[in-house]
Amino acid sequence: MEIEIDTLFLLVGKAVVFGAVALLVLAVMGSLLIAYSFKTERFIFPNFMLFSITVLDATVKALFRLVGVDDAIVDDVGIALKNKISLKKFRDTPINKRLIFLPQCLRAAECRQNSARKEWDVLTVAMRSWTCGEKRGKYGV
Protein backbone atom coordinates (compact mmCIF):
# COMPACT_ATOMS: atom_id res chain seq x y z
CA MET A 1 0.00 0.00 0.00
CA GLU A 2 1.55 3.22 -1.13
CA ILE A 3 0.56 6.59 0.32
CA GLU A 4 1.12 9.62 -1.83
CA ILE A 5 3.17 12.39 -0.28
CA ASP A 6 0.40 14.94 -0.88
CA THR A 7 -2.07 12.82 1.09
CA LEU A 8 0.42 12.46 3.94
CA PHE A 9 1.02 16.22 4.10
CA LEU A 10 -2.73 16.81 4.01
CA LEU A 11 -3.28 14.45 6.97
CA VAL A 12 -0.42 15.98 8.96
CA GLY A 13 -1.70 19.48 8.20
CA LYS A 14 -5.22 18.59 9.32
CA ALA A 15 -3.88 17.01 12.52
CA VAL A 16 -1.82 20.12 13.33
CA VAL A 17 -4.73 22.48 12.70
CA PHE A 18 -7.10 20.28 14.73
CA GLY A 19 -4.56 20.13 17.60
CA ALA A 20 -4.06 23.91 17.55
CA VAL A 21 -7.81 24.55 17.60
CA ALA A 22 -8.26 22.03 20.43
CA LEU A 23 -5.51 23.70 22.50
CA LEU A 24 -7.02 27.12 21.85
CA VAL A 25 -10.45 25.90 23.00
CA LEU A 26 -8.88 24.39 26.13
CA ALA A 27 -7.01 27.64 26.80
CA VAL A 28 -10.21 29.70 26.45
CA MET A 29 -12.08 27.35 28.80
CA GLY A 30 -9.19 27.45 31.27
CA SER A 31 -9.07 31.26 31.06
CA LEU A 32 -12.77 31.53 31.83
CA LEU A 33 -12.41 29.22 34.83
CA ILE A 34 -9.38 31.16 36.08
CA ALA A 35 -11.21 34.48 35.76
CA TYR A 36 -14.24 33.03 37.58
CA SER A 37 -12.02 31.63 40.34
CA PHE A 38 -10.23 34.93 40.76
CA LYS A 39 -13.50 36.81 41.09
CA THR A 40 -15.31 34.34 43.40
CA GLU A 41 -12.34 32.64 45.14
CA ARG A 42 -13.97 29.27 44.36
CA PHE A 43 -12.28 26.58 42.31
CA ILE A 44 -14.38 24.64 39.81
CA PHE A 45 -12.57 21.75 38.07
CA PRO A 46 -9.28 22.38 39.90
CA ASN A 47 -7.36 19.69 37.98
CA PHE A 48 -8.34 21.19 34.63
CA MET A 49 -7.41 24.64 35.87
CA LEU A 50 -4.04 23.37 37.07
CA PHE A 51 -3.51 21.77 33.64
CA SER A 52 -4.36 25.00 31.85
CA ILE A 53 -2.11 27.04 34.17
CA THR A 54 0.91 24.75 33.86
CA VAL A 55 0.70 23.47 30.28
CA LEU A 56 -1.08 26.33 28.52
CA ASP A 57 0.41 29.14 30.62
CA ALA A 58 1.66 31.32 27.77
CA THR A 59 -1.55 30.93 25.77
CA VAL A 60 -3.79 31.66 28.75
CA LYS A 61 -1.74 34.75 29.66
CA ALA A 62 -1.90 35.93 26.03
CA LEU A 63 -5.70 35.58 26.11
CA PHE A 64 -5.85 37.65 29.31
CA ARG A 65 -3.68 40.37 27.73
CA LEU A 66 -5.80 40.23 24.55
CA VAL A 67 -8.94 41.21 26.48
CA GLY A 68 -7.07 43.85 28.50
CA VAL A 69 -6.89 42.01 31.83
CA ASP A 70 -3.74 41.77 33.94
CA ASP A 71 -2.15 38.38 33.25
CA ALA A 72 -0.76 38.23 36.81
CA ILE A 73 -4.19 36.85 37.73
CA VAL A 74 -3.11 33.54 36.19
CA ASP A 75 -0.15 33.33 38.57
CA ASP A 76 -2.26 34.39 41.57
CA VAL A 77 -4.91 31.75 40.88
CA GLY A 78 -2.20 29.15 40.21
CA ILE A 79 -0.55 29.80 43.56
CA ALA A 80 -3.88 29.77 45.43
CA LEU A 81 -4.90 26.56 43.66
CA LYS A 82 -1.63 24.77 44.43
CA ASN A 83 -1.86 25.94 48.06
CA LYS A 84 -5.39 24.62 48.36
CA ILE A 85 -4.47 21.28 46.78
CA SER A 86 -1.51 20.75 49.14
CA LEU A 87 -3.19 22.15 52.27
CA LYS A 88 -4.62 18.81 53.47
CA LYS A 89 -1.28 17.04 53.11
CA PHE A 90 0.44 19.94 54.90
CA ARG A 91 -2.05 19.80 57.78
CA ASP A 92 -1.63 16.01 58.07
CA THR A 93 2.15 16.39 58.38
CA PRO A 94 3.33 16.60 62.02
CA ILE A 95 4.54 20.08 62.96
CA ASN A 96 8.06 18.90 63.72
CA LYS A 97 8.34 17.44 60.19
CA ARG A 98 7.19 20.58 58.31
CA LEU A 99 9.52 22.83 56.35
CA ILE A 100 8.51 26.24 55.14
CA PHE A 101 10.68 27.80 52.46
CA LEU A 102 10.88 31.58 52.37
CA PRO A 103 12.47 33.58 49.59
CA GLN A 104 15.54 35.57 50.53
CA CYS A 105 13.65 38.85 50.13
CA LEU A 106 11.49 37.95 53.16
CA ARG A 107 14.48 37.32 55.39
CA ALA A 108 15.40 39.82 58.09
CA ALA A 109 17.53 42.65 56.73
CA GLU A 110 20.02 42.38 59.61
CA CYS A 111 20.66 38.69 58.94
CA ARG A 112 24.32 38.19 58.02
CA GLN A 113 23.73 34.68 56.70
CA ASN A 114 24.72 34.50 53.03
CA SER A 115 22.40 32.07 51.26
CA ALA A 116 24.30 32.37 47.99
CA ARG A 117 27.41 30.56 49.24
CA LYS A 118 28.43 27.83 46.80
CA GLU A 119 29.31 25.15 49.34
CA TRP A 120 25.79 25.04 50.79
CA ASP A 121 23.21 22.90 49.15
CA VAL A 122 19.53 23.86 49.10
CA LEU A 123 18.64 21.35 51.81
CA THR A 124 21.18 22.77 54.26
CA VAL A 125 19.96 26.32 53.69
CA ALA A 126 16.30 25.27 53.98
CA MET A 127 16.85 23.47 57.28
CA ARG A 128 18.22 26.50 59.08
CA SER A 129 16.07 27.49 62.01
CA TRP A 130 13.97 30.64 62.06
CA THR A 131 16.65 32.61 63.84
CA CYS A 132 19.39 33.80 61.56
CA GLY A 133 22.12 31.22 61.10
CA GLU A 134 21.32 29.15 64.19
CA LYS A 135 21.35 25.39 63.63
CA ARG A 136 19.46 22.96 65.84
CA GLY A 137 20.45 19.34 65.87
CA LYS A 138 22.32 17.41 63.23
CA TYR A 139 20.09 18.44 60.30
CA GLY A 140 19.06 21.88 61.48
CA VAL A 141 15.65 20.67 62.65
BAFI-3210 file (N, C-alpha, C; in Angstrom, 3 decimals, decimal comma, padded with zeros to 6 digits):
// residues 141
n [1|2|3|4|5|6|7|8|9|10|11|12|13|14|15|16|17|18|19|20|21|22|23|24|25|26|27|28|29|30|31|32|33|34|35|36|37|38|39|40|41|42|43|44|45|46|47|48|49|50|51|52|53|54|55|56|57|58|59|60|61|62|63|64|65|66|67|68|69|70|71|72|73|74|75|76|77|78|79|80|81|82|83|84|85|86|87|88|89|90|91|92|93|94|95|96|97|98|99|100|101|102|103|104|105|106|107|108|109|110|111|112|113|114|115|116|117|118|119|120|121|122|123|124|125|126|127|128|129|130|131|132|133|134|135|136|137|138|139|140|141]
n.u [000,845|000,717|001,246|000,520|002,610|001,395|-001,076|-000,236|000,936|-001,374|-002,903|-001,214|-001,195|-003,929|-004,127|-002,408|-003,683|-006,153|-005,222|-004,154|-006,463|-007,915|-006,256|-006,448|-009,176|-009,224|-007,551|-009,087|-011,316|-010,011|-009,084|-011,482|-012,399|-010,329|-010,588|-013,147|-012,625|-010,828|-012,421|-014,487|-013,206|-013,524|-012,933|-013,581|-013,471|-010,642|-008,387|-008,378|-008,018|-005,468|-004,026|-004,402|-003,096|-000,453|000,373|-000,667|000,156|001,411|-000,335|-002,785|-002,158|-001,684|-004,254|-005,539|-004,173|-004,996|-007,690|-007,406|-006,897|-005,084|-002,434|-001,244|-003,085|-003,380|-001,102|-001,593|-003,991|-003,031|-001,123|-002,782|-004,437|-002,636|-001,791|-004,192|-004,649|-002,467|-002,881|-004,275|-002,511|-000,353|-001,442|-001,813|000,740|003,048|003,907|006,606|007,850|007,506|008,533|009,095|009,631|011,145|011,487|014,555|014,131|012,290|013,598|015,096|016,494|018,786|020,087|023,029|023,602|024,671|022,995|023,792|026,108|028,392|029,127|027,033|024,239|020,854|019,188|020,544|020,478|017,711|017,041|017,809|017,209|014,544|015,725|018,370|020,892|021,254|021,710|019,888|020,308|021,442|020,589|019,635|017,065]
n.v [-001,175|002,044|005,345|008,491|011,373|013,876|013,302|012,451|014,826|016,362|015,029|015,335|018,115|018,625|017,361|018,951|021,462|020,779|020,030|022,495|024,095|022,677|023,017|025,784|026,067|024,706|026,425|028,783|027,900|027,261|029,825|031,185|029,779|030,398|033,186|033,280|031,958|033,727|035,922|034,931|033,405|030,662|027,335|025,655|022,590|021,946|020,398|020,589|023,325|023,559|022,134|023,833|026,091|025,254|023,860|025,299|027,882|030,200|030,678|031,089|033,378|035,129|035,315|036,621|039,085|039,894|040,559|042,691|042,354|042,034|039,819|038,705|037,611|034,964|033,755|034,331|032,890|030,355|029,941|030,092|027,918|025,726|025,902|025,319|022,709|021,341|021,777|019,981|017,787|019,127|019,898|017,377|016,566|016,122|018,764|019,008|017,942|019,595|021,836|025,123|027,125|030,160|032,973|034,753|037,485|037,881|037,529|038,599|041,853|042,404|040,039|038,201|035,967|034,371|033,284|032,597|031,225|028,981|026,445|025,472|023,382|023,296|021,996|022,193|024,970|025,355|024,034|025,553|027,144|029,330|031,547|033,668|031,976|030,097|026,753|023,809|020,757|017,813|018,000|020,561|020,753]
n.w [000,000|-000,960|000,000|-001,116|-001,165|-001,043|000,129|002,634|003,658|003,717|005,667|007,916|008,100|008,630|011,110|012,670|012,553|013,726|016,295|017,171|017,246|019,164|021,438|021,689|022,291|024,742|026,179|026,202|027,667|030,081|030,743|031,224|033,469|035,258|035,480|036,626|039,050|040,199|040,649|042,340|044,239|044,365|043,370|040,491|038,866|039,561|038,756|035,965|035,732|036,859|034,960|032,728|033,640|034,028|031,652|029,475|029,918|028,685|026,544|027,847|029,363|027,250|026,196|028,304|028,249|025,731|026,054|027,673|030,406|033,443|033,304|035,505|037,129|036,437|037,542|040,268|040,766|040,179|042,219|044,506|043,969|043,945|046,601|047,922|047,056|048,208|050,895|052,663|052,850|053,973|056,446|057,567|058,033|060,662|062,943|063,668|061,476|059,342|056,769|055,868|053,195|052,591|050,487|049,825|049,940|051,949|054,254|057,336|057,378|058,825|058,980|058,700|057,365|054,478|051,824|049,339|049,173|047,702|048,686|050,162|050,058|048,799|050,627|053,084|053,510|053,619|055,943|058,050|061,174|062,338|063,470|062,590|061,030|063,078|063,997|064,722|066,164|064,307|061,605|061,385|062,277]
ca.u [000,000|001,550|000,562|001,118|003,172|000,397|-002,067|000,424|001,019|-002,727|-003,276|-000,416|-001,699|-005,220|-003,879|-001,816|-004,732|-007,095|-004,561|-004,057|-007,813|-008,265|-005,512|-007,020|-010,449|-008,879|-007,010|-010,208|-012,078|-009,191|-009,071|-012,771|-012,414|-009,382|-011,212|-014,236|-012,023|-010,232|-013,500|-015,309|-012,339|-013,971|-012,278|-014,379|-012,574|-009,278|-007,359|-008,343|-007,413|-004,042|-003,506|-004,359|-002,109|000,910|000,701|-001,076|000,410|001,656|-001,552|-003,788|-001,740|-001,901|-005,697|-005,850|-003,682|-005,796|-008,936|-007,072|-006,885|-003,738|-002,154|-000,756|-004,194|-003,109|-000,145|-002,264|-004,907|-002,201|-000,553|-003,875|-004,899|-001,625|-001,857|-005,394|-004,466|-001,506|-003,187|-004,621|-001,279|000,443|-002,054|-001,627|002,147|003,325|004,541|008,064|008,335|007,187|009,524|008,509|010,680|010,884|012,474|015,536|013,647|011,486|014,479|015,399|017,534|020,015|020,656|024,321|023,729|024,718|022,397|024,298|027,405|028,430|029,310|025,786|023,209|019,534|018,641|021,177|019,958|016,301|016,851|018,218|016,066|013,968|016,650|019,392|022,121|021,319|021,351|019,460|020,446|022,325|020,089|019,060|015,650]
ca.v [000,000|003,223|006,594|009,615|012,391|014,939|012,820|012,455|016,222|016,807|014,454|015,981|019,485|018,591|017,011|020,116|022,480|020,275|020,134|023,906|024,552|022,028|023,695|027,117|025,901|024,388|027,637|029,698|027,348|027,455|031,260|031,526|029,219|031,159|034,483|033,030|031,629|034,932|036,806|034,344|032,637|029,266|026,585|024,642|021,753|022,381|019,691|021,189|024,645|023,365|021,771|025,005|027,040|024,754|023,469|026,329|029,141|031,324|030,933|031,661|034,750|035,930|035,576|037,649|040,366|040,234|041,206|043,846|042,009|041,772|038,383|038,231|036,854|033,542|033,332|034,387|031,752|029,146|029,798|029,766|026,564|024,772|025,937|024,619|021,280|020,746|022,152|018,812|017,038|019,939|019,797|016,015|016,394|016,603|020,083|018,903|017,445|020,581|022,827|026,237|027,803|031,580|033,582|035,573|038,849|037,946|037,325|039,815|042,650|042,376|038,690|038,187|034,677|034,501|032,072|032,369|030,561|027,832|025,153|025,036|022,898|023,862|021,350|022,766|026,321|025,273|023,472|026,498|027,492|030,638|032,612|033,799|031,219|029,153|025,392|022,963|019,335|017,410|018,440|021,879|020,667]
ca.w [000,000|-001,128|000,319|-001,833|-000,275|-000,883|001,092|003,943|004,100|004,010|006,968|008,957|008,205|009,319|012,517|013,334|012,699|014,726|017,599|017,553|017,601|020,433|022,501|021,854|023,004|026,134|026,800|026,452|028,798|031,274|031,063|031,830|034,826|036,076|035,762|037,583|040,343|040,760|041,087|043,402|045,138|044,358|042,307|039,809|038,068|039,895|037,983|034,629|035,871|037,066|033,644|031,849|034,166|033,862|030,277|028,521|030,621|027,771|025,769|028,755|029,661|026,035|026,112|029,305|027,728|024,555|026,478|028,499|031,826|033,940|033,248|036,807|037,726|036,185|038,566|041,569|040,875|040,211|043,560|045,429|043,663|044,433|048,061|048,356|046,784|049,136|052,275|053,469|053,108|054,898|057,776|058,067|058,381|062,023|062,956|063,724|060,188|058,307|056,349|055,140|052,458|052,371|049,587|050,530|050,127|053,160|055,385|058,093|056,733|059,615|058,943|058,019|056,701|053,028|051,264|047,991|049,240|046,798|049,342|050,786|049,150|049,103|051,813|054,263|053,690|053,985|057,275|059,084|062,013|062,055|063,840|061,561|061,099|064,188|063,627|065,836|065,872|063,227|060,296|061,480|062,652]
c.u [000,892|000,727|001,273|001,564|002,182|-000,654|-001,495|000,516|-000,354|-003,179|-002,511|-000,905|-003,019|-005,030|-003,312|-002,872|-005,740|-006,500|-004,472|-005,416|-008,231|-007,548|-006,050|-008,343|-010,187|-008,355|-008,126|-011,032|-011,312|-009,161|-010,368|-012,867|-011,483|-009,969|-012,340|-013,664|-011,408|-011,305|-014,239|-014,496|-012,847|-013,341|-013,223|-013,427|-011,109|-008,195|-007,243|-007,705|-005,896|-003,360|-003,368|-003,337|-000,688|001,268|000,429|-000,834|000,561|000,405|-002,618|-003,433|-001,935|-003,382|-006,112|-005,392|-004,519|-007,084|-008,682|-007,099|-005,451|-003,488|-001,537|-001,837|-003,945|-002,158|-000,794|-003,189|-004,119|-001,610|-001,630|-004,364|-003,913|-001,600|-003,051|-005,251|-003,547|-001,811|-003,483|-003,374|-000,392|-000,114|-001,862|-000,180|002,379|004,144|006,065|008,671|008,095|008,383|008,793|009,660|010,270|011,909|013,384|015,010|012,764|012,313|014,771|016,585|018,855|020,685|021,946|024,525|023,686|024,183|022,919|025,655|027,362|028,477|028,044|024,884|021,860|018,980|019,236|020,633|018,518|016,108|017,430|016,996|015,613|014,889|017,841|020,634|022,217|020,893|020,916|019,604|021,312|021,885|019,404|017,608|015,533]
c.v [001,240|004,478|007,713|010,670|013,524|014,548|012,843|013,875|016,774|016,289|015,115|017,416|019,550|018,290|018,204|021,191|022,049|020,388|021,566|024,456|023,951|022,707|025,097|027,057|025,588|025,617|028,640|029,204|027,531|028,909|031,693|031,003|029,994|032,512|034,335|032,764|032,854|035,845|036,256|033,643|031,216|028,574|025,519|023,906|022,120|021,667|020,256|022,567|024,528|022,975|023,007|026,029|026,549|024,494|024,602|027,738|030,327|031,677|031,590|033,108|035,663|036,259|036,655|039,021|040,832|040,959|042,352|043,593|041,685|040,266|037,842|037,458|035,362|033,009|033,307|033,194|030,447|028,896|029,411|028,342|025,520|024,746|025,147|023,108|020,642|021,036|020,937|018,005|017,801|019,834|018,417|015,734|016,912|017,903|019,982|018,364|018,442|021,478|023,899|027,005|029,243|032,117|034,518|036,980|038,977|037,754|038,650|040,538|042,578|041,004|038,698|036,893|034,870|033,218|031,761|031,665|029,254|026,496|024,642|024,452|023,424|023,280|021,942|024,152|026,271|024,805|024,348|026,846|028,908|031,772|032,551|032,970|030,198|027,771|024,642|021,525|019,086|017,978|019,803|021,908|020,588]
c.w [000,000|-000,850|-000,421|-000,827|-000,041|000,151|002,507|004,497|004,462|005,378|008,115|009,167|008,951|010,802|013,282|013,563|013,760|016,131|018,080|017,973|018,945|021,603|022,750|022,615|024,477|026,865|027,111|027,633|030,105|031,710|031,731|033,262|035,760|036,447|036,778|038,972|040,997|041,341|042,312|044,484|045,353|043,165|041,763|038,869|038,325|039,083|036,573|034,687|036,057|035,753|032,758|032,335|033,895|032,400|029,286|029,065|029,665|026,978|026,633|029,086|028,442|025,865|027,115|028,811|026,540|024,925|027,463|029,993|032,221|033,975|034,534|037,552|037,573|037,243|039,950|041,776|040,937|041,583|044,561|045,220|044,179|045,962|048,575|048,163|047,814|050,602|053,163|053,827|054,097|056,314|058,391|058,469|059,797|061,974|062,963|062,426|059,049|058,023|055,567|054,503|052,208|051,389|050,363|050,793|051,365|054,420|056,069|057,464|057,494|059,634|058,120|057,247|055,182|052,410|049,874|048,001|048,469|047,533|050,034|049,723|049,631|050,388|053,082|054,548|054,188|055,411|058,378|059,922|061,696|062,460|062,896|061,869|062,206|063,713|064,886|065,408|064,656|061,871|060,359|061,887|064,144]
res [m|e|i|e|i|d|t|l|f|l|l|v|g|k|a|v|v|f|g|a|v|a|l|l|v|l|a|v|m|g|s|l|l|i|a|y|s|f|k|t|e|r|f|i|f|p|n|f|m|l|f|s|i|t|v|l|d|a|t|v|k|a|l|f|r|l|v|g|v|d|d|a|i|v|d|d|v|g|i|a|l|k|n|k|i|s|l|k|k|f|r|d|t|p|i|n|k|r|l|i|f|l|p|q|c|l|r|a|a|e|c|r|q|n|s|a|r|k|e|w|d|v|l|t|v|a|m|r|s|w|t|c|g|e|k|r|g|k|y|g|v]
***
